[in-house]
């Protein structure tokens, strides 16, 4: 599906260096916004605690035949007829890779959207970095940083983003190792088969992915009529429609089919797919993604 729309920023979307500088100039304000959003949801964030090797108590659970007798908590078991095991909390930090699409189409912002798609994607990623860092998790950005753990992880990540001169529109994912998570924020307007080809190797390595599709409301509703000129922000190609409204039905069908195909593919892999519209609150998306990541840990996923 072709990307369309005009960038609202005063740079050519096809000038990679200018775009990188523009992005760097936005980072400080986006970090402030990310922290504001984080503070609105932090009360419901309990980290990604899990059962494993450690020193802190995690939970009591029924004894399962075959487990070592040394793990039985006899004092707790004496309270009723059930035999209980005392589980401890896993102390090793988890690694979550974060990435926001720098493609030119992410600059798009219609009159119906509150922010550009790029701004929304970066705010979500930085907010997740803040939440994960406060929980003691390791975070990383493919092609930009190795995994690191820091209470000011979002600030450190923002600093790296602000000093990066260029951005790979599709970084290599070889460093994303087994049992880690990756959050990918993009409009996913590339051909579906290209997106699948890029991300599919992660499934074979036991990586769990969380895809966030950032969309402008105009991209979903196609509110155009009359003579309208559309421009591909990546190639500069233009299409002039004499009566744009005649394209509406076919466009919405193709747009929806792309989303449904990607979401279904993620579902088959046990991954999550969340849509974040730029006319809605970013905190809504943040909560949904957090819930899917926490639910994954709650199912006892391996490390």
N, C-alpha and C positions, 0 to 999 in steps of 0.2 A: 504494500500500500504506500503510495507516495505521501511524503510529509508535505504539509502545506502551511501557509500563514506567513505573516510578516513579523519579524522580530521587533520588539518595542524599544530595545536599547539602540543607542546611536553608534553602533558598529556593524560592519558587515558580518553576518553569521558565518561566512565562509573564510574569514580572516582568523586563523587559529590563534595567532599570537595576541591579536587585539581582544579576542574572546577570553583568552586566559587572563589577560590583565583586567578585563571587566569582571570576570568571576572573582579574582583576587580582591578587587575593590568592594565586592558585595559581602565577602566572608565575615568581616567584623560584625556587621549588622545582623547577618543571618545567625551568627553564633549567639548574639543577644536574644534573638527571637527563639532560637532552639532552647535556650535555658529557660526562657519564660514558659514555653510549652511544657518543658520537663517538669517545672515546678507545679504545673496544674495537674499533672498525673502521677507525681511521685508518691502520693499517699497510697496509691493502689499498686505500687511496684514493690514486690517482695523479693526481687532478685530471682535467680534461676537455681535455687537450692536443689540438691539431689542426694540420693543415698550413695555411700561409697566409703573409701578409706579416709579416716580422719580422727579427730579427738572429740568433737562436739556432738552431743546427742541429736539424733534426727527424728526417730520414731520407734514405737513398739509395733511389732507385727507378728502374726502367728508363725510358729515354727514350722518349717517344711522338712519332711523326712529326707535325710541325706545331708543336711547341714551339720556343721560341727557343733558338738554339745557345748563348746566353750562360749558360743555366742548367745546361749539361752540366759535370760534374765530371770533367775529363780525367784527373786523377791516379787517381781511383777506377776509371774506365773502363779504364785501362791495365792493371789487374790481371787482366782476363779479356777475353773476346770481347764482353761486353755493354756497351752505352753507358748511363751512369747520370746521372741528374739529382740535384742536391743540393737537397732541400726544406728550407725554414726553418719555424720554428714560429710559428703565429698568436699575436700578442701582445694583440689586443683582447679585453677582458673580455666574457664572455657574460652575458646577463641571465636570471635564473631568478626567476619570480614564485612566491610561496608563499602558500597560503591554507588555513586550518583552519575548518571549518564551525562557526558559533556557535549553530546551531539548538538549541532545547530538548531534542530527542531525543538530542543528544550527551551530555547529562548522565547517561544511563542506565548503570547498572552492576548486574549481577546478582551473585548469590553465586558464579557460575562464573567471572566475570571478575576480573582482578587490579586493573584501574583503570577509570575511566569512559572512555567513548569520546572525550570532549572532552580529557581528560588525554593519552590516547594520541596523538590528532591533533596537539596542540600540541607534545608532546615530539618527534614525528617531524619536524614543520616546523622547530622550533628546532635540532634536530640537523642537518638538511640545511642550515640557514642557517650553522651553525658550519663544516661541511665545505666548503661552497661559498665562504665568506668566506676560509677558510685557503688555498683554491686561487686566490684573486684574482678570483673571479667577482662580478658585481653581483647583488644580491638586491633584492626589492621585495615589497610586500604590497598588492594592489589595494584602493584606497579608503583606504589608511592611509599608505603611503610611496611616494615615487618611487624608481626604481632608484638604489642607492648601492653603493660598494665600500669595504669596511673590514675590517681583520683581526678586529675585534670586532663583526662584523655581527650575530651572534646576540644579543649583549648589547644592541646598539642596537635591534634589532627587538623584543626582549622589553620594553625600556623603553617603546617606543611602545605596545605591546599593553597594558602595565600602566597606562597613563594614558588609554587610550581609554574614554570613558564609554558608548558604544554600538557595536554591531557590526551591519553590514549582513548579513542572512542570505544575500544573493546579490548581491555587489557588481558594478558595471559593469566589463566587461573591455576597454573601448575602449583604455585605455593599454597593454595587452599587445600589443607591436608584433611585426612580422614577424621570424621566425627566433629568437625567444626561446622559452623553455620555461616551463611553468607546472605546479606541483604542487598538486593539490587533494585535501585530506584530508577525507573526509565519510563519513557512513553511507549516503548516496545512497538514502534511503528515500522521497524524493519520487517522484511518477510519472516513469517513464523519459522520457516525451516532454518533460517540463519540464526535466529535466537536459540533454537533447540540445539543446533550444531555446536554453538558456543558453550552452552550450559550443561548439555547432556553428560559430558565426561565426569562432572561432579557427582552425579548419582552413582556411578560405578565406584567412587571412592568413599561412599558413605557420608557425603556432605549433604546437609539439609539446607535448602535454599528458600528464601522468602522474597518473592517478587512483588514489588510495589509499582503498579502502573499509575503514573501521574498523567492525568488528562485534564485538558481545558474543556469547560462545558460546551464551547462552540464546536469542539471536535466531535462530541457525542451527538449534538442536536442538529448540526449543520444549518444554522439560521440565516442562510444566504438566499437572496433572490435577485432577479434582474441581472444586468450585465456585471459580472464579477471576474476579477483576475486573481488567479491563484499562483503562488510562486513556491517552488521547492527550495527551502533554505539551504540545502546542501549542494545542489547542482546549479541553482539559478534558473532552471527551466520554468517557463510560465505557461499557464493554461487559461485561456479566456473563455468563459461560458456566457453565452448570450442570455440564457435564462437559467440561472444557477439552481433554481428550485426544482428543475426537472432531473437534477442529479441526486436530489436528496434521498430518495428511497433506496437506490442502489448503493449510495455511499454508506448510509447507516447500516445496511445489511452487511456490507463487507467489513465495516468497522467492528460491528458486533461479533461477526464470525471469527475474526482474528482474536479478539479477547476470549471468546468461548473456547477456542482451540488451545490457546496457551493455558487458560485456567484448568481445562480438562487434563492436559498433559502434566501440569504440576500436581493435580490431584492423584493421578496414577502413581506418581513418584513419592507421594507423601509430603510434598512441598506445599507451601501456602501461596496464594495469589490474592492480593488486596488492591483495590482501586482507590486512588486518592484524587478526588476532583478539586481543582484549585478554587472553586467557589464554596468549598466546605472547610471546616476547621481541620488544621493539621493534627491536632490532638486526637481526633477521632481515628485517624489512620494509625497513629502511634500506639494507641490502646489496643487496636485490633492486632497489630503485628506483635506487640508484647504478649498478648494472650496466646497467640499461636506458638510463639517461642517457649513460653512457660508450659503450655500444655504438652509440648514435645518432651520437655524434661520430666514432667509429671508421669509420663508413660514409661519412665525408667529406661530411657535410651542410654546405650553404652557410651563409654568415653574413648 
